[in-house]
């Protein structure tokens, strides 16, 4: 069952230009290709989000961190202390 959507004049012009250029055979083909790209982008976004959540989980499970001042003090002692701001 075909559906009808309003995409506005800007995108209607864009779709028409793509079809008239011969790049696509029909407006439906343009829409299908656009939806494939959107789906692919959404899958990539979901994968990045899942990876970020996993990194956060690992960070939380790793326990408390080391205070930055402790790290800087150790580095200054090891490499000769420049002044820290």
QUILINQUI-V990017 format. One record per pair of residues at least 24 apart in sequence whose C-alpha atoms are under 10 Angstrom apart, sorted by the first residue. I is the first residue (numbers start at 1). J is the second residue. Records with the same first field share a line. If there is no record, write none. Layout:
I = J ; J
//
This chain:
none
//
